[in-house]
């Protein structure tokens, strides 16, 4: 995930140093004209700094509320107070469930705990979640934990627990935005599914019930202004999927895309104007503001895995064999154009998109390929390795009970 806070700090520090050097270079001991020129120069420098800051904050889409700024400062203080020797680290609990890169660190979800590590691999926090089937969504500084098939959910930052509640019905899936807004998809007594959007303080902002489709996947735009969801049903004995896009607070669908004989598995916003939907036999790029779609067909091959990145790219791991042998990785950009096609002899590898490379794990080995299909790295990893994640410039490997760093 993008490390906005690191980029913000680095860029801001560079600009501040330039301002300081420029101010030191001004001679205030000269004539009145020189003084006026110096003051004008300083004003121009600060104006440029202010403009840069505004542009950067718009691009980073950060949550700039006063409470978020204070919480961010606390987060950084906690990260700096960590101790320990770093990776490899043993998890708390009997098995790991998920791992994600977050601002200035790495989040690990286990069957019993939510854990946070800084970029050095030192543990900075660990909370028991008391969930039977825990799942995790991360966006910016925020983490949403929820209990699949049950009712508990909580919203956290590193320094604070924002809320912890129970839904009225069992949770199917959820999503989170960088502003702290989140959406829960739950079962319902009179509908197939209920979709509810909440502010980070837990106030209901949007509610919609599906009478025709079972909602199995949902996503939010970075700003939290829009949601997109996948639904599935059967029609005359044939599976049918739909992708619905809504603006939060508006009961009418912005767009509704249907797909015959397809099971849509996953949906995400590629950018504010485009949604990517990944199905068992096609991948589709869908416009938010017009009913235009681009489809990539797997041509009868089997999808064994996929990943997306912050640029809107998607990696599809596809095998012509039912058992997942000899996988090919197709990388599509947010327009649906194929930008890489990587042939391997691997069986159902896990996949991670990392900048301009694709990382794979299969049968105790890690492989990295560039977009030209050339293998650029290979290493042996623990036999129980589940997936890789790039965090803080390091490649981390999630095993069943250990998190290790690729050397």
Beta strands, then each sheet from edge to edge (+ up, - down):
strand 1: 89-90
strand 2: 96-102
strand 3: 105-110
strand 4: 113-118
strand 5: 123-128
strand 6: 134-139
strand 7: 142-147
strand 8: 152-156
strand 9: 161-166
strand 10: 171-176
strand 11: 182-186
strand 12: 193-198
strand 13: 204-210
strand 14: 214-220
strand 15: 226-235
strand 16: 238-247
strand 17: 253-260
strand 18: 264-271
strand 19: 274-279
strand 20: 282-287
strand 21: 293-297
strand 22: 302-308
strand 23: 314-319
strand 24: 328-332
strand 25: 338-343
strand 26: 350-354
strand 27: 357-362
strand 28: 365-370
strand 29: 375-380
strand 30: 387-391
strand 31: 394-398
strand 32: 402-405
sheet 1: 1+ 32- 31+ 30-
sheet 2: 2+ 3- 4+ 5-
sheet 3: 6+ 7- 8+ 9-
sheet 4: 10+ 11- 12+ 13-
sheet 5: 14+ 15- 16+ 17-
sheet 6: 18+ 19- 20+ 21-
sheet 7: 22+ 23- 24+ 25-
sheet 8: 26+ 27- 28+ 29-
end
